[in-house]
C-alpha cells in the first residue's frame, strides 16, 4: 500500500494569525491614506474616457462606456457589435473586493473577462487591452475570479456558484478605424493615464515565448518574456496579476526521471505563509501529469523549505500540490535544482502513480495581496538518462 502523502494542513491559529496581520496591514494603509480609492478612480476614468471619445470620435469606428458590477449573475451586454476582423481597445478602472476589511481585491488583469458572440472567453491582459475579433457578434463582459470556468466557451461551473462580491469595473471600449488604433490613441494620452499605458504597450508588446502558451483558465498575460538575443533566460515579472505558462513536454514517469533547472528570484510577492487563500501569492515551476495532477516547486516568503501542502483555492485544491524549495535567504542567487519526479510524487501526492509527465509549467500569482514578484529561469529540462526534453 502506498504511503499517505506528507502534507501540511494549516490550523485555525495559523490562519487567524495571518488574517490578523492582513487586517492590521489594511487598517494601517487606510489610516495613512495609502493607495487610491478604486471607486473614485472608476468615476474619474468614466468622465475622462467619455470626454476624450466625444472630442475624438471622428478617429474611431465607435465607442461605449459600460459598468461591469461584481455581482452580475450573467454576462453583461456592452451594446457593442463586432464584425470579424474588427480591432478594438479596452480600458478598465475599479476593483472587485474579495474581503474589504483585509484589503483584498483584484483588478481587471485578474478577473475581467470578455467574449464575442458565442466565441471563446478571453481575459484582459491588464488595465488596458487591445485585440481583434475572431468571430462576429455582440461583446459581452463579466467579472470572475480566475480558474472557475467549466469551458472555454464561458460556461459557469455549477460546482462553484458565483459569489456575492462587492465592487466592479468601469469599462471603456473603443473601436479602431482600419488598423490605425495606435495613432488614434496618441492624442488621448493626456486625458487619462490608461490611454498612455496602452499606447506604450502597443509600441512594445511582450510576446508569449515561442512554444509556450498561457493556461486558458487563467487567461493570457504579459508576465513572462524570453530574451533570446540577450541571455536566453525566461524572465518573470508579476504584479497584481496571475498566470500559468505551459510547455508540452511528454515523458514517461520512471524511477530516474528528473526535472532540472536553474533559477534566481529577486523579489517574492508574499512575505506571509502562502498556504491559505488570502495570501496565496507565489512563484514556482511545476510539472503536470497525465492524471490531471500537478506538483509545483515554489519559493515561499513565510513557509520553511520542505513544506508540502495542497493548493488552498477552490477547484485547484483537487489538482495541485505545492512543495516549498526556497525562501527569502536564497533571494538574489542563481540556484541549481534537480528533482526526482516519481519519488516526489509518491511523497507529496500519493495514490496510484501516473504514467507520464505531460507538461512543464511556470506559475506566478500576485493577485491577492497585490504584491510584486521577480524571477528568472534557465536550463529547464526533463532528463532520464540519455533522454531529455529541453524546455528553456
Residue pairs with C-beta under 8 A, 6 or more apart in sequence:
2 346
2 350
2 351
2 352
3 346
3 347
3 350
4 350
5 308
5 321
5 347
5 348
5 349
5 350
6 308
6 347
6 348
7 308
7 309
7 310
7 321
7 348
8 275
8 303
8 307
8 308
8 309
9 309
10 273
10 275
10 276
10 309
10 312
14 273
14 275
14 276
15 276
18 272
18 273
18 276
18 278
18 279
19 102
19 278
21 272
22 102
22 103
22 104
22 272
22 278
22 279
22 369
23 101
23 102
25 103
26 101
26 102
26 103
28 34
29 35
29 103
38 93
38 94
38 95
38 105
38 167
39 94
39 167
41 93
41 94
42 93
42 94
42 168
42 169
42 170
43 170
44 93
44 192
45 91
45 93
45 170
45 172
45 192
45 194
46 65
46 93
46 170
46 172
48 191
48 192
49 65
49 91
49 170
49 172
49 191
49 192
49 194
50 65
51 191
52 188
52 191
52 192
52 195
53 60
53 63
53 65
53 172
53 174
56 184
56 187
56 188
57 63
59 177
59 184
59 187
60 174
60 175
60 176
60 177
60 184
61 86
61 175
61 176
61 177
62 80
62 174
62 175
63 172
63 173
63 174
63 175
64 78
64 79
64 80
64 172
64 173
65 170
65 171
65 172
65 173
66 76
66 78
66 79
66 141
66 170
66 171
66 173
67 76
67 168
67 169
67 170
67 171
68 76
68 92
68 94
68 112
68 141
68 142
68 143
68 168
68 169
68 170
68 171
69 76
69 143
69 167
69 168
70 96
70 97
70 143
70 165
70 166
70 167
70 168
71 164
71 165
71 166
71 168
72 142
72 143
72 168
73 162
74 142
75 115
75 140
75 141
75 142
75 154
76 140
76 141
76 142
77 138
77 140
78 138
78 139
78 140
78 141
78 171
78 173
79 138
80 138
80 139
80 173
80 175
81 136
81 137
81 138
81 139
82 88
82 116
82 133
82 136
82 137
82 138
82 139
82 175
83 133
83 136
84 133
84 134
84 135
84 136
85 132
85 133
86 132
86 133
86 175
86 176
87 130
87 131
87 132
87 133
87 175
87 176
87 179
87 181
88 130
88 131
88 132
88 133
88 139
88 173
88 174
88 175
88 176
88 181
89 128
89 129
89 130
89 173
89 174
89 176
89 181
89 185
89 198
90 114
90 124
90 128
90 129
90 130
90 131
90 171
90 172
90 173
90 174
91 127
91 128
91 171
91 172
91 174
91 192
91 194
91 195
91 198
92 107
92 108
92 112
92 124
92 127
92 128
92 129
92 169
92 170
92 171
92 172
92 194
93 127
93 169
93 170
93 194
94 107
94 108
94 167
94 168
94 169
94 170
95 105
95 106
95 107
95 167
95 169
96 105
96 106
96 111
96 143
96 165
96 166
96 167
96 168
96 169
97 104
97 105
97 165
97 166
97 167
98 104
98 105
98 106
98 145
98 165
98 278
98 368
99 278
100 166
102 278
104 278
104 368
104 369
105 167
105 370
106 145
106 240
106 367
106 368
107 127
107 240
107 241
107 367
107 370
108 124
108 126
108 127
108 129
108 169
109 123
109 124
109 125
109 126
109 127
109 221
109 240
109 241
110 145
110 146
110 240
110 241
110 242
110 367
111 123
111 143
111 144
111 145
111 146
112 123
112 124
112 141
112 142
112 143
112 169
112 171
113 121
113 122
113 123
113 124
113 141
113 142
113 143
113 144
113 154
113 219
114 121
114 122
114 123
114 124
114 139
114 140
114 141
115 121
115 122
115 139
115 140
115 141
115 142
115 153
115 154
116 133
116 134
116 135
116 136
116 137
116 138
116 139
116 140
117 135
117 136
117 137
117 138
118 135
118 137
118 153
119 134
119 135
119 137
119 153
120 152
120 153
120 154
120 216
121 149
121 152
121 153
121 154
121 216
122 131
122 219
122 220
123 146
123 218
123 219
123 220
124 219
125 219
125 220
125 221
125 222
126 197
126 201
126 222
126 241
127 194
127 197
128 194
128 197
128 198
128 201
129 198
130 181
130 198
130 201
130 202
139 173
140 154
141 171
142 154
143 165
143 168
143 169
144 162
146 217
146 218
146 219
146 242
146 367
147 217
147 218
147 313
147 314
147 315
147 316
148 156
148 157
148 160
148 314
148 315
149 155
149 156
149 157
149 217
150 156
150 157
150 158
152 216
156 162
157 315
159 315
160 314
160 315
172 194
174 181
174 184
174 185
176 184
177 184
181 202
182 199
182 202
182 203
185 195
185 198
185 199
185 202
186 199
188 195
189 195
189 196
189 199
190 196
201 222
205 222
206 222
206 225
207 225
208 214
208 220
208 224
208 245
209 224
209 225
209 226
209 234
209 245
210 226
211 247
212 224
212 245
212 246
212 247
213 245
213 246
214 220
214 221
214 243
214 244
214 245
214 246
215 243
215 244
215 245
215 246
215 361
217 244
218 242
218 243
218 244
219 243
220 243
221 241
221 242
221 243
221 245
223 236
223 237
223 238
223 241
223 243
223 245
223 364
224 234
224 235
224 236
224 243
224 245
224 362
224 364
225 234
225 235
226 232
226 233
226 234
226 235
226 392
227 233
227 235
231 378
232 378
232 392
233 376
233 377
233 378
233 392
234 362
234 376
234 377
234 378
234 380
234 392
235 376
236 283
236 362
236 364
236 373
236 374
236 375
236 376
236 377
237 372
237 373
237 374
238 269
238 283
238 364
238 365
238 366
238 372
238 373
238 374
239 366
239 370
239 371
239 372
239 373
240 366
240 367
240 370
240 371
240 372
241 364
241 366
241 367
242 364
242 365
242 366
242 367
243 363
243 364
244 361
244 362
244 363
244 364
245 361
245 362
245 363
246 288
246 359
246 360
246 361
247 359
247 360
247 361
247 391
248 358
248 359
249 357
249 358
249 359
249 360
249 382
249 389
249 391
250 356
250 357
250 358
250 389
251 257
251 356
251 357
251 382
251 384
251 387
251 389
252 355
252 356
252 357
252 384
253 289
253 341
253 342
253 345
253 353
253 354
253 355
253 356
253 357
254 342
254 384
255 340
255 342
255 343
256 340
256 384
256 385
257 340
257 341
257 342
257 357
257 382
257 383
257 384
258 338
258 339
258 340
258 341
258 382
258 383
258 384
259 285
259 287
259 297
259 337
259 338
259 339
259 341
259 360
259 380
259 381
259 382
259 383
260 336
260 337
260 338
260 339
260 379
260 380
260 381
260 382
260 383
261 285
261 336
261 337
261 377
261 378
261 379
261 380
261 381
261 392
262 334
262 335
262 336
262 337
262 377
262 378
262 379
263 285
263 334
263 335
263 337
263 375
263 376
263 377
263 378
264 332
264 333
264 334
264 335
264 375
264 376
265 283
265 299
265 326
265 330
265 331
265 332
265 373
265 374
265 375
265 376
266 331
266 332
266 374
266 375
266 376
267 331
267 372
267 373
267 374
268 282
268 283
268 299
268 300
268 301
268 328
268 331
268 371
268 373
269 281
269 282
269 283
269 301
269 364
269 365
269 366
269 369
269 371
269 372
269 373
270 279
270 280
270 281
270 282
270 300
270 301
270 302
270 368
270 369
270 371
271 301
271 302
272 279
272 301
272 302
272 369
273 279
273 300
273 301
273 302
273 303
274 280
274 281
274 282
274 298
274 300
274 301
274 302
274 303
274 322
275 303
275 307
275 309
275 312
275 322
276 312
277 312
277 313
277 368
278 368
278 369
279 302
279 368
279 369
280 311
280 312
280 313
280 365
280 368
281 365
281 366
281 367
281 368
281 369
281 371
281 373
282 298
282 299
282 300
282 322
282 363
282 365
282 373
283 298
283 299
283 363
283 364
283 365
283 373
283 375
284 296
284 297
284 298
284 299
284 322
284 362
284 363
285 296
285 297
285 360
285 361
285 362
285 363
285 377
285 380
286 294
286 295
286 296
286 297
286 320
286 360
286 361
286 362
286 363
287 294
287 295
287 341
287 357
287 359
287 360
287 361
287 382
288 294
288 357
288 358
288 359
288 360
288 361
289 295
289 345
289 354
289 356
289 357
289 358
290 354
290 355
290 356
290 357
290 358
291 352
291 354
292 319
293 319
293 320
293 321
293 345
293 349
293 354
294 319
294 320
294 321
294 361
295 320
295 321
295 323
295 341
295 344
295 345
295 348
295 349
296 320
296 321
296 322
296 323
296 361
296 363
297 323
297 325
297 337
297 339
298 322
298 323
298 324
298 325
298 326
298 363
299 324
299 325
299 326
299 327
299 330
299 375
300 307
300 324
300 326
300 327
301 327
301 328
303 309
303 324
303 327
304 324
304 327
305 324
305 325
305 326
305 327
306 324
307 322
307 323
307 324
308 321
308 322
308 323
308 324
308 347
308 348
309 321
309 322
310 317
310 320
310 321
310 322
311 317
311 319
311 320
311 321
311 322
321 348
321 349
323 344
323 348
325 337
326 335
341 357
342 353
345 353
345 354
346 353
357 382
360 380
360 382
360 391
362 377
364 373
364 375
366 372
366 373
377 392
378 392
379 392
380 390
380 391
380 392
381 388
381 389
381 390
381 391
381 392
382 388
382 389
382 391
